[in-house]
Amino acid sequence: MNILSKSIFFLLFLTSCSSFQKKHSSKIVYQSKNLIITQITPNIFQHTSFLHSDSFGNVPCNGMIVYDSNEMAVFDTPANDVSSRELIKWMRNSLDGEITVVIPTHFHDDCIGGLNVFHEHNIPSMVYFKTIAIAKEKQLLVPQERFGNHLKLTVGKEIILINFFGEGHTKDNIVAYVPAKKLLFGGCLIKELNAGKGNLEDANEQDWAQTVQLIKDTYPDIKKVIPGHGTVGNQQLLDYTINLFNKK
């Protein structure tokens, strides 16, 4: 191969790499003072709202949107009514389809804080059965439908596996896995890299690491992980969370 050929090959290689990075990198598609929406894959988005906490300040809280074939599912509501209205408006204006369900992953405000707004818009809610029991016990707004330890949800042609693997952040924390994308929405059960243990008020620290290990064993092909708070990562987030709660 002569020098000219090598140069052309190198330029083509760089162009190909650049296109690959642009195609596969996350990008913010909407941002306001109340809400940030980030595209993680062509049909999966992360929504981030903000919850004021006396203990932790203004905390960014992540949820997930899965969109396929004119159907949309939301995992965790934004933290409040204002952000929830904004999210629903963006979804209906920017994604051509029907919001078929909202699934909070546990009973805390960063998952159900805007649930009333979804009900006002006639968007059905569905949760793990323990979440309904806790919501009733704590006199919170009660989601409408329940499921057991496992649920296979179809959004358009996209399959989402929703499971309760055990206690950790709360007694009712569930996770959602999109097999075709090898993507896990871990919610508050999964920590971002270098995070502390966070809110332990309703936690089971003894079981937390074992619960996350079971997720890792069940889904060994995970490539992307959306935590409840912080930056999207990969399986390192599972390992970090396991190590964090294995420490004595």
Buried (B, 14 or more C-beta within 10 A) or exposed (E): EEEEEEEEEEEEEEEEEEEEEEEEEBEEEBEEEBBBBBBBBEBBBBBBBBBEBEEEEEBBBBBBBBBBEEBBBBBBBBBBBBBBBBBBEBBBEEBEBEBBBBBBBBBBBBBBBBBBBBBEBEBBBBBBBBBBBBBEEEEBEBBBEBBEEEBEBEBBEBBBBBBBBBBBBBBBBBBBBBEEBBBBBBBBBBBBBEBEBBBEEBBBEEBBBBBBBBBBEEBEEBEBBBBBBBBBBBBEBBBBBBEBBEEE
